[in-house]
Amino acid sequence: MPVQPDAFADVPDPRRLVDRRTVYRGRIWDVVSDTFTLGQDDGATLVRDYIAHPGAVAILAMDPEGRVLLLKQYRQPAEMSLWEIPAGLLDLDGEDFVDAAARELAEEADLVAGRWNVLVDFFNSPGSSSEAIRIYLARDLSEVPEDQRHERTEEEAEIEHLWVSLDDAVDAVMAGRLHNPSAVAGLLAAARAAGTGFDNLRPADAPWPEHPSQRPGAAGSGRD
């Protein structure tokens, strides 16, 4: 018997919070320690430390030929240069999610998109971080004028751009050649969506209740 589409879905399930403390303040994100109970009644408490993250957006930019843009960027924790898609933190208070995505696309890829859709949402590492990521599909692309382009510094100064077919990019994922989580999730989601001509994608302003700022009592960035 087929499983109904709404038979399984992640749902909010907050537990009783006894205490929340910021135990480490970093340059970009903090570490929070939560003391909570699993049951609704008083009982044994658990303590979990995790990264309090402001969330992020990523962008799968696609041209009229169906090619997607990959960026090569060095990542110190992995000690690797990874092929990724444009992405960035939601670290500006009150910034609209789509506006943040547009900003990152312009800064990292020198592109402006005229058409936006939500491609996929996911938690990057829900056992150790509050980070939620939304990936957009960006189309109807045009270039940012040269005199208005963002000056990339530090690791971003080394960014390389490469346009590849969606099929070739997905093949690279399945062959184990690409490892960035936003690139992997975005490319596989796009391959699935391509089968319906991208007609079933959510609008760019679709609700995103999983983002830290939208969750009552969530730690957010941890900067209290």
C-alpha positions as CSV (number, residue, x, y, z in Angstrom):
1,M,0.0,0.0,0.0
2,P,1.5,3.4,-1.0
3,V,2.5,5.7,1.8
4,Q,0.6,8.9,1.8
5,P,2.8,12.0,1.2
6,D,1.8,13.6,4.5
7,A,2.3,10.4,6.5
8,F,5.9,11.3,7.4
9,A,7.3,14.8,8.0
10,D,9.6,16.5,10.5
11,V,7.6,18.4,13.1
12,P,8.4,20.8,15.9
13,D,8.8,19.0,19.1
14,P,10.3,21.3,21.8
15,R,11.1,19.8,25.1
16,R,11.1,21.5,28.5
17,L,14.2,23.8,28.7
18,V,15.7,24.0,32.2
19,D,18.7,26.2,31.4
20,R,20.5,27.7,28.4
21,R,24.0,29.2,28.6
22,T,26.5,30.5,26.1
23,V,29.7,28.6,27.0
24,Y,31.9,29.9,24.2
25,R,31.8,33.0,22.1
26,G,33.5,32.8,18.8
27,R,34.3,35.2,16.0
28,I,31.3,34.0,13.8
29,W,29.2,31.6,16.0
30,D,29.0,30.6,19.6
31,V,28.6,27.3,21.5
32,V,25.4,27.0,23.6
33,S,24.8,24.5,26.4
34,D,21.1,23.4,26.9
35,T,19.8,21.6,29.9
36,F,16.4,20.0,29.2
37,T,14.1,17.0,29.9
38,L,12.9,14.6,27.3
39,G,9.5,14.1,28.9
40,Q,6.9,16.7,29.5
41,D,6.9,16.0,33.3
42,D,9.8,16.7,35.6
43,G,12.4,14.0,35.2
44,A,16.1,13.4,34.6
45,T,17.8,16.2,32.7
46,L,20.1,16.0,29.8
47,V,22.8,18.5,28.8
48,R,23.8,19.0,25.1
49,D,26.4,21.5,23.8
50,Y,26.0,22.7,20.2
51,I,26.9,25.4,17.8
52,A,24.3,28.2,17.9
53,H,24.2,29.2,14.2
54,P,22.3,32.0,12.4
55,G,21.5,29.8,9.5
56,A,22.5,30.2,5.9
57,V,21.3,30.4,2.3
58,A,22.8,28.8,-0.8
59,I,22.0,29.3,-4.5
60,L,22.0,26.9,-7.4
61,A,22.4,29.3,-10.3
62,M,21.2,27.8,-13.6
63,D,21.6,29.3,-17.1
64,P,19.2,28.8,-20.1
65,E,21.2,25.8,-21.3
66,G,20.6,24.0,-18.0
67,R,24.2,24.5,-16.8
68,V,24.8,25.2,-13.1
69,L,27.5,27.3,-11.5
70,L,30.1,25.8,-9.2
71,L,32.6,27.7,-7.2
72,K,36.0,26.3,-6.0
73,Q,36.8,27.6,-2.5
74,Y,39.3,26.6,0.2
75,R,37.9,25.3,3.5
76,Q,40.3,25.1,6.4
77,P,38.4,22.7,8.7
78,A,38.4,20.1,5.8
79,E,41.8,21.2,4.6
80,M,40.5,20.9,1.0
81,S,39.5,23.1,-1.9
82,L,35.8,22.2,-2.5
83,W,33.5,22.8,-5.5
84,E,30.5,24.5,-4.0
85,I,27.5,26.7,-4.9
86,P,27.3,30.3,-3.8
87,A,26.3,30.5,-0.2
88,G,26.5,32.7,2.9
89,L,25.4,33.3,6.5
90,L,22.2,34.9,7.5
91,D,24.1,37.1,9.9
92,L,22.4,40.5,9.2
93,D,19.6,41.2,11.6
94,G,16.2,41.4,9.8
95,E,17.6,40.7,6.3
96,D,15.0,38.9,4.1
97,F,16.1,35.4,3.2
98,V,15.8,36.0,-0.6
99,D,17.6,39.3,-0.3
100,A,20.4,37.5,1.5
101,A,20.6,35.0,-1.3
102,A,20.6,37.7,-3.9
103,R,23.4,39.5,-2.0
104,E,25.5,36.3,-1.9
105,L,25.0,35.5,-5.5
106,A,26.2,39.0,-6.5
107,E,29.2,38.9,-4.1
108,E,30.4,35.4,-4.9
109,A,29.4,35.0,-8.6
110,D,28.8,38.5,-9.9
111,L,25.3,37.5,-11.0
112,V,21.8,38.9,-10.6
113,A,18.8,36.5,-10.9
114,G,15.3,37.5,-12.2
115,R,13.6,34.3,-11.0
116,W,13.8,32.6,-7.7
117,N,12.4,29.4,-6.2
118,V,13.0,27.4,-3.1
119,L,14.8,24.2,-4.1
120,V,15.3,22.4,-0.8
121,D,15.7,23.0,3.0
122,F,17.8,21.0,5.4
123,F,19.7,21.0,8.7
124,N,23.4,20.8,8.1
125,S,24.3,18.8,11.2
126,P,21.3,18.7,13.6
127,G,23.1,16.7,16.3
128,S,25.7,19.4,16.8
129,S,24.4,22.7,15.3
130,S,21.2,24.7,15.0
131,E,22.2,25.7,11.5
132,A,19.3,25.5,8.9
133,I,20.1,26.0,5.2
134,R,17.7,27.0,2.4
135,I,18.8,26.4,-1.1
136,Y,17.3,28.5,-3.9
137,L,17.2,27.9,-7.6
138,A,18.1,31.1,-9.4
139,R,17.4,31.6,-13.1
140,D,17.1,34.5,-15.6
141,L,20.6,35.5,-14.8
142,S,22.5,38.6,-15.8
143,E,25.9,39.9,-14.8
144,V,26.7,42.6,-12.2
145,P,28.3,45.5,-14.0
146,E,32.1,45.4,-13.4
147,D,32.2,48.8,-11.6
148,Q,29.6,47.5,-9.1
149,R,31.2,44.1,-8.3
150,H,32.0,43.1,-4.8
151,E,35.7,43.0,-3.9
152,R,36.4,39.4,-2.7
153,T,39.0,39.0,0.0
154,E,40.7,36.2,2.1
155,E,39.5,32.8,1.0
156,E,36.9,34.3,-1.4
157,A,39.7,36.0,-3.3
158,E,40.7,32.6,-4.6
159,I,37.3,31.6,-5.9
160,E,37.2,30.0,-9.3
161,H,34.0,29.7,-11.4
162,L,32.9,26.8,-13.5
163,W,29.7,26.2,-15.5
164,V,28.8,22.5,-15.9
165,S,25.8,20.6,-17.1
166,L,23.5,19.5,-14.3
167,D,24.0,15.8,-15.3
168,D,27.7,16.1,-15.1
169,A,27.5,17.8,-11.7
170,V,25.2,15.0,-10.4
171,D,27.5,12.4,-11.8
172,A,30.4,14.0,-9.8
173,V,28.3,13.8,-6.6
174,M,27.5,10.2,-7.2
175,A,31.1,9.4,-8.0
176,G,32.2,10.9,-4.7
177,R,34.1,13.8,-6.3
178,L,31.9,16.6,-4.6
179,H,31.5,16.9,-0.9
180,N,30.1,20.3,0.0
181,P,26.6,19.6,1.6
182,S,24.8,22.5,0.0
183,A,26.2,21.5,-3.4
184,V,25.3,17.9,-3.0
185,A,21.7,18.6,-1.7
186,G,21.1,21.3,-4.2
187,L,22.3,19.3,-7.2
188,L,20.4,16.2,-6.3
189,A,17.2,18.2,-5.6
190,A,17.6,20.0,-8.9
191,A,18.0,16.8,-10.8
192,R,14.7,15.5,-9.2
193,A,12.9,18.8,-9.9
194,A,14.1,18.8,-13.5
195,G,12.0,15.8,-14.2
196,T,8.9,18.0,-13.8
197,G,10.3,21.0,-15.5
198,F,10.8,22.7,-12.1
199,D,7.0,23.3,-12.0
200,N,6.6,21.9,-8.5
201,L,9.1,24.1,-6.7
202,R,7.9,26.3,-3.9
203,P,7.9,30.1,-4.3
204,A,10.9,32.1,-3.1
205,D,8.9,33.5,-0.2
206,A,7.6,30.1,1.1
207,P,7.5,29.8,4.9
208,W,10.7,28.6,6.5
209,P,9.7,27.7,10.1
210,E,12.8,25.6,10.7
211,H,15.1,28.6,10.5
212,P,16.4,29.6,14.0
213,S,14.8,33.0,13.9
214,Q,11.4,31.4,13.3
215,R,11.5,28.8,16.1
216,P,10.2,30.0,19.5
217,G,12.9,29.8,22.1
218,A,15.6,28.7,19.7
219,A,19.1,29.7,20.5
220,G,19.5,31.5,17.1
221,S,23.1,32.8,16.8
222,G,23.6,32.4,20.6
223,R,24.5,36.1,21.0
224,D,22.3,37.1,23.9
